[in-house]
Amino acid sequence: MSAAAAASPPPASTLGREAKDLWRLALPLAAAQLGTHLMGFIDTVIAGHLGDRELAGTGLGSSLFFAVSVIGMGVVLGLDPLASQAFGGGRPRLARRCFWQGLYTAGLVTLPLTALALGLAFALPRFGVVPETATAARHYVVARIPSLYFLLAAYAARAYLQAAHRARPVLVVTLAVNVLNALLGFVLAFGDRGLVLVGLPGVGLPTLGVVGLGLGAALATVVQLALMAVAVGSLPPGEGDESLHRVDGRIVRRILDLGLPIGLMMSAEVGVFSLVQVLMGGMGVIPGAAHQAAVTFWSLSFSVTVGIGAATSVQVGRAIGRGDAHATRRAGLLGIGMGAGFMLLPGVVMAIAPQALARLVTGESDVVPLAATLLRIAAGFQLVDGVQAVAAGALRGAGITRWAFVANVIAHWTVGLPVGVALAYGLSLGPAGLWYGLTTGLAVVAAALTTKFVLATRGRIAALG
């Protein structure tokens, strides 16, 4: 092929087909990711009707749980580029073996992450969190933490299924689990009163409050893994005589090598939001509750772009697996454009109707005005948030994970957080100042990740061994 031909743009039909393929995969994955975050949204809505203390405590406990578990999720996602590139290269049996190693890797990280989550939960008062919020958050984490391995194993199953272009089972399972989580959380939180409200007779079930919300989410996660296992089992593993279930230290090390930076990258971002939640808790119950209300809607819109990023990762990985450099770049840039375009929609809604959104989460009149202010700020960073989420997925599909981690740490912890603290405390902007800092960090990381992908795909990227 001549240099002129290699540099010429692909036919419009090729771009249209690739965009359609990306959207066909992204839509169910985005919906599934939205459903995953709806579990936290449902818990927040129920907690909001329990009271301010329960709302702030559930928000803080949920944030802490995910700030820790997201490290394990990221480690397991080291399976993502391996499976995608294996499928792209026509090696489904290798992809299935990588899935099993992902399950073993999930087991390796569960115990230390459990210890970390519990340690942080019991140390919350030392970080200045008001006692009633700290107690509620600790109760939620203790009730939720037994489901950690099941959550990580379900992420491994999800990574394998999406790499195989089987996104529909992921969506169906997520929807079913959301219904179960809502029922369990409501009934366990309100006890017999909850049973009566859903049309069931009372059986003397106690009111568990925040503990019930954590237990309901934990039980729903166990069911989620069971259903995902059925979906994985329905796929043929591919021909070959070697055992798929045997521990393969080389693949486990490869997953850890790829996945640990992903987990730390995700934790760097989630950790910033969790730290901001802690700082809000130190400002009082109302700022903590308002922050959680705003984060609930931000996380819902962000979850869609995470789904688009997952689809982009798969398409980038598959293109690398089959050795198509041009398709690799197109898949990443199409995904980034799709993520940016989507995020314009929730940004407009947050800017136009912030108070109406806040009232959906809390009925407390003193929380709504501050939550609406934070939502207006969130409207401003929707675009860059979508770009950075999908660009991270594109880099993950290419196996470029360490650089993405470094960029996130620099952007969020050495730029965004200091800016937020300076505005909140130095210029007395309070909660709004912290959110302006979050916006700054997201803008920096979006530019850094997109630039890295463009530079990395100037030539052919070798498939992972």
C-alpha positions in Angstrom: 0.0 0.0 0.0 1.3 3.4 -0.9 1.9 6.2 1.6 -0.9 8.2 0.0 -3.3 5.4 0.2 -2.4 4.7 3.8 -3.0 8.3 4.7 -6.3 8.7 2.8 -9.4 8.7 4.9 -11.6 5.5 4.9 -14.8 5.4 2.8 -17.8 6.9 4.5 -19.4 3.4 4.4 -16.5 2.1 6.5 -16.9 4.9 9.1 -20.6 4.4 9.2 -20.3 0.7 9.7 -17.7 1.1 12.5 -19.8 3.7 14.2 -22.8 1.5 14.0 -20.9 -1.5 15.4 -19.5 0.7 18.2 -23.0 2.1 19.1 -24.6 -1.4 19.0 -22.1 -2.6 21.6 -22.0 0.7 23.6 -25.8 1.0 24.0 -26.4 -2.1 26.1 -23.1 -1.6 28.0 -24.0 2.0 28.7 -27.5 0.9 29.9 -25.9 -1.8 32.0 -23.4 0.6 33.5 -26.3 3.0 34.2 -28.1 0.1 35.9 -25.1 -0.6 38.0 -25.1 3.0 39.3 -28.8 2.9 39.8 -28.2 0.4 42.6 -26.5 3.3 44.5 -29.1 5.7 43.3 -31.9 3.5 44.7 -30.1 3.2 48.0 -29.7 7.0 48.1 -33.4 7.6 47.4 -34.4 5.1 50.1 -31.9 6.6 52.6 -33.2 10.1 51.8 -36.6 9.1 53.1 -35.0 7.6 56.2 -33.6 11.0 57.2 -30.6 13.4 56.7 -28.3 11.3 58.8 -29.1 8.2 56.8 -28.7 10.0 53.5 -25.3 11.4 54.4 -24.2 8.2 56.0 -25.3 6.0 53.1 -23.6 8.3 50.6 -20.4 8.3 52.5 -20.4 4.6 53.1 -21.2 3.8 49.5 -18.5 6.2 48.3 -16.0 4.6 50.7 -16.9 1.1 49.6 -16.5 1.9 46.0 -13.4 3.9 46.5 -11.8 0.7 47.8 -13.5 -1.9 45.6 -12.8 0.1 42.5 -9.2 -0.8 42.9 -10.2 -4.5 42.6 -12.5 -3.7 39.7 -9.7 -2.1 37.9 -7.3 -5.0 38.6 -9.9 -7.4 37.2 -10.3 -5.2 34.1 -6.7 -6.1 33.3 -8.6 -9.0 31.7 -10.3 -6.6 29.3 -7.6 -5.9 26.7 -6.4 -9.5 26.9 -9.8 -11.0 26.2 -10.6 -8.4 23.5 -7.4 -8.8 21.6 -7.7 -12.6 21.9 -11.2 -12.5 20.3 -10.0 -10.0 17.7 -7.2 -12.4 16.8 -9.6 -15.4 16.5 -8.5 -17.1 19.7 -11.6 -17.6 21.8 -10.1 -20.4 23.9 -7.3 -18.0 25.1 -10.0 -15.5 26.0 -11.8 -18.1 28.1 -8.6 -19.1 29.9 -8.0 -15.4 30.6 -11.4 -15.2 32.1 -10.7 -17.9 34.6 -7.4 -16.2 35.5 -9.5 -13.1 36.1 -11.5 -14.9 38.7 -8.4 -16.1 40.5 -7.0 -12.6 40.4 -10.2 -11.3 42.0 -9.6 -13.7 44.8 -6.1 -12.5 45.4 -7.1 -8.8 45.9 -10.3 -9.4 47.9 -8.8 -9.9 51.4 -6.5 -6.9 51.4 -9.2 -4.7 50.0 -11.7 -5.9 52.6 -9.2 -5.0 55.4 -8.7 -1.6 53.8 -12.4 -0.8 53.6 -13.1 -1.8 57.2 -10.1 0.1 58.5 -11.2 3.3 56.7 -14.8 2.8 57.8 -13.8 2.7 61.5 -11.4 5.6 61.1 -13.9 8.1 59.7 -14.2 10.1 63.0 -10.5 10.7 62.8 -11.0 12.5 59.5 -13.4 15.0 61.0 -16.7 13.4 59.9 -19.5 14.2 62.3 -20.2 11.2 64.6 -23.8 10.5 63.4 -22.7 10.4 59.7 -19.6 8.3 60.5 -21.7 5.7 62.4 -24.2 5.4 59.6 -21.5 5.0 57.0 -19.7 2.4 59.0 -22.9 0.3 59.4 -23.4 0.4 55.6 -19.8 -0.7 54.8 -19.9 -3.5 57.3 -23.1 -4.8 55.8 -21.9 -4.5 52.2 -18.3 -5.7 52.4 -19.1 -9.5 52.4 -20.1 -9.2 48.8 -16.8 -7.8 47.6 -15.5 -10.9 45.9 -18.8 -11.5 44.2 -18.7 -8.0 42.8 -15.2 -8.4 41.4 -15.9 -11.8 39.9 -19.0 -10.3 38.2 -16.8 -7.7 36.7 -14.5 -10.4 35.3 -17.5 -12.1 33.8 -18.7 -8.8 32.3 -15.3 -8.0 30.8 -15.3 -11.4 29.1 -18.8 -11.1 27.8 -18.4 -7.7 26.4 -15.1 -8.7 24.7 -17.1 -11.5 23.1 -19.6 -9.0 21.9 -22.3 -10.5 24.2 -23.5 -7.3 25.8 -27.2 -8.1 26.0 -26.8 -10.7 28.9 -24.9 -8.1 30.8 -27.8 -5.6 30.4 -30.5 -8.2 31.2 -28.7 -9.3 34.4 -28.2 -5.7 35.5 -31.8 -4.8 35.1 -33.0 -7.9 37.0 -30.5 -7.2 39.8 -31.7 -3.6 40.1 -35.2 -4.7 40.7 -34.0 -7.2 43.3 -31.8 -4.6 45.0 -34.7 -2.1 45.2 -37.0 -4.7 46.8 -34.4 -6.0 49.2 -33.2 -2.6 50.2 -36.6 -1.2 50.7 -37.9 -4.1 52.7 -34.8 -4.6 54.8 -34.5 -0.8 55.5 -38.1 -0.3 56.6 -38.8 -3.8 58.0 -42.5 -4.9 58.3 -43.6 -1.4 57.1 -41.7 -2.0 53.9 -43.3 -5.5 53.4 -46.7 -4.0 53.8 -46.0 -1.2 51.3 -44.9 -3.7 48.6 -48.1 -5.7 49.2 -46.7 -8.5 51.4 -47.9 -9.4 54.9 -45.8 -8.4 57.9 -43.7 -11.2 59.5 -42.1 -9.3 62.4 -39.1 -8.1 60.3 -37.2 -5.4 62.2 -36.3 -2.0 60.7 -32.7 -2.2 59.8 -32.2 1.3 58.2 -28.8 1.8 56.7 -27.7 -1.8 57.6 -30.7 -3.1 55.6 -29.6 -1.1 52.5 -26.1 -2.6 52.7 -27.4 -6.1 53.2 -29.8 -5.7 50.3 -27.1 -4.6 47.9 -24.8 -7.4 49.1 -27.4 -10.1 48.4 -28.3 -8.6 45.0 -24.6 -8.8 44.1 -24.4 -12.5 44.9 -27.4 -13.1 42.6 -25.7 -11.0 39.9 -22.7 -13.2 39.8 -24.8 -16.3 39.6 -26.7 -15.0 36.6 -23.5 -13.8 34.9 -22.0 -17.2 35.4 -24.9 -18.7 33.5 -24.3 -16.2 30.6 -20.6 -17.1 30.5 -21.4 -20.8 30.5 -23.6 -20.4 27.4 -20.6 -19.4 25.3 -18.5 -22.1 23.6 -14.9 -22.0 24.9 -13.3 -22.8 21.5 -11.5 -25.9 20.4 -8.4 -27.2 22.2 -7.2 -29.8 24.7 -5.5 -27.7 27.3 -7.3 -27.1 30.6 -9.1 -23.8 30.9 -9.4 -23.9 34.7 -5.8 -24.5 35.6 -4.1 -21.5 37.3 -1.8 -19.8 34.8 0.7 -17.7 36.7 1.9 -15.9 33.5 -1.6 -14.7 32.7 -2.4 -13.8 36.3 0.8 -11.7 36.4 -0.2 -10.1 33.1 -3.7 -9.2 34.4 -2.1 -7.7 37.5 0.4 -5.8 35.4 -2.3 -4.3 33.3 -5.0 -4.1 35.9 -3.3 -2.6 38.9 -2.7 0.7 37.1 -6.3 0.7 36.0 -7.5 0.1 39.5 -5.2 2.8 40.9 -6.3 5.2 38.1 -10.0 4.6 38.9 -9.2 4.9 42.6 -7.4 8.2 42.0 -10.6 9.7 40.5 -13.1 8.0 42.8 -10.8 8.8 45.8 -10.9 12.5 45.0 -14.7 12.4 45.1 -14.6 10.4 48.3 -12.2 12.8 49.9 -14.4 15.7 48.9 -17.3 13.7 50.5 -15.3 13.5 53.7 -14.5 17.2 53.6 -18.2 17.9 53.0 -19.0 15.7 56.0 -16.7 17.9 58.1 -18.7 20.9 57.0 -21.9 19.4 58.4 -24.8 17.1 57.6 -26.4 19.5 55.0 -23.3 19.9 52.9 -22.7 16.1 53.0 -26.3 15.4 52.0 -26.2 18.0 49.2 -23.0 16.6 47.9 -24.4 13.1 47.8 -27.6 14.3 46.0 -25.5 16.0 43.3 -23.1 13.1 43.0 -26.0 10.8 42.5 -27.0 12.5 39.2 -23.4 13.1 38.1 -22.7 9.4 38.6 -25.7 8.4 36.5 -24.6 10.5 33.5 -21.0 9.5 34.0 -22.0 5.8 34.1 -23.3 6.0 30.5 -19.9 7.2 29.2 -18.2 4.5 31.2 -20.3 2.1 29.2 -19.3 3.8 26.0 -15.7 3.6 27.2 -16.0 -0.1 27.8 -17.3 -0.6 24.2 -14.5 1.5 22.9 -12.0 -0.5 24.8 -13.4 -3.7 23.2 -13.3 -2.3 19.7 -9.8 -0.9 20.1 -8.6 -4.2 21.5 -10.2 -6.3 18.7 -8.7 -4.0 16.1 -5.3 -4.5 17.6 -5.9 -8.3 17.8 -6.5 -8.5 14.1 -3.6 -6.1 13.3 -5.6 -3.2 11.9 -3.9 0.1 12.9 -6.3 2.4 11.1 -9.4 0.7 12.7 -7.7 1.0 16.1 -7.5 4.8 15.9 -10.9 5.2 14.4 -12.5 3.1 17.1 -10.9 5.2 19.8 -11.8 8.6 18.2 -15.3 7.5 17.4 -15.9 6.5 21.0 -14.5 9.7 22.4 -16.7 11.7 20.1 -19.7 9.6 21.1 -19.0 10.1 24.8 -18.7 13.9 24.4 -21.9 14.1 22.4 -23.9 12.2 24.9 -22.7 14.3 27.9 -24.1 17.5 26.4 -27.6 16.2 27.1 -27.4 15.7 30.9 -25.4 18.9 31.1 -28.3 20.9 29.7 -30.8 19.2 32.0 -28.6 19.9 35.1 -28.2 23.6 34.0 -31.9 24.1 33.4 -33.6 22.2 36.2 -31.2 21.6 39.1 -33.7 22.1 41.9 -36.2 19.7 40.4 -33.4 17.1 40.1 -32.4 17.7 43.7 -35.9 17.2 45.0 -36.0 13.8 43.4 -33.3 12.6 45.8 -34.2 14.4 49.0 -37.4 15.9 50.5 -35.3 18.1 52.9 -35.9 21.7 52.0 -32.6 22.9 53.5 -30.6 20.5 51.4 -32.1 21.3 48.0 -30.6 24.8 47.4 -27.0 23.7 48.0 -27.6 20.5 45.9 -28.9 22.6 43.1 -25.8 24.8 43.2 -23.6 21.8 42.9 -25.6 20.4 40.0 -25.1 23.7 38.1 -21.4 23.3 38.5 -21.7 19.6 37.4 -23.4 20.8 34.3 -20.2 22.6 33.3 -17.9 19.6 33.4 -20.1 17.0 31.7 -18.3 17.3 28.4 -14.8 16.9 29.7 -16.0 14.1 32.0 -17.3 12.2 29.0 -14.1 12.7 27.0 -11.8 11.5 29.8 -14.0 8.4 30.6 -14.0 7.1 27.0 -10.4 8.1 26.3 -9.4 5.9 29.4 -11.3 3.0 27.8 -9.6 3.5 24.5 -6.2 3.4 26.2 -7.2 0.3 28.2 -8.1 -1.5 25.0 -4.6 -0.7 23.7 -3.0 -2.0 26.9 -1.7 1.5 27.8 -2.6 1.6 31.5 0.4 2.9 33.5 0.5 6.3 31.7 -3.3 6.7 32.2 -2.8 6.1 35.9 0.0 8.7 36.2 -2.1 11.3 34.3 -5.1 10.8 36.6 -3.0 11.2 39.7 -1.4 14.4 38.5 -4.6 15.9 37.2 -6.8 15.1 40.2 -4.4 15.2 43.2 -1.8 17.8 42.2 -4.1 20.1 40.2 -7.8 19.6 40.8 -7.8 19.0 44.6 -5.4 21.8 45.5 -7.5 24.2 43.4 -10.7 23.0 45.1 -9.2 23.3 48.6 -7.9 26.8 47.9 -11.3 27.9 46.6 -13.3 26.2 49.3 -11.2 27.3 52.3 -8.9 30.1 51.0 -11.6 32.0 49.2 -14.4 30.8 51.4 -16.5 29.4 48.5 -17.3 26.3 50.6 -18.8 23.3 48.9 -18.9 25.1 45.5 -15.2 25.6 45.7 -14.5 21.9 46.1 -16.6 21.2 43.0 -14.8 23.8 40.9 -11.6 21.9 41.8 -13.2 18.7 40.6 -14.0 20.4 37.3 -10.4 21.5 36.9 -9.0 18.1 37.4 -11.4 16.4 35.0 -10.5 18.9 32.3 -6.8 18.3 32.7 -7.1 14.5 32.6 -9.4 14.6 29.5 -6.8 16.6 27.6 -4.0 14.3 28.7 -5.7 11.0 27.9 -7.0 12.1 24.5 -3.6 13.4 23.5 -1.9 10.2 24.6 -4.3 8.0 22.5 -3.8 10.2 19.4 0.0 9.9 19.7 0.0 6.2 20.5 -2.0 5.3 17.5 0.1 7.1 14.9 1.5 3.6 14.1 0.6 -0.1 14.7 0.2 -1.2 18.3 1.5 -4.8 18.9 -1.0 -7.2 20.5 -0.4 -8.2 24.1 1.4 -11.6 24.5 
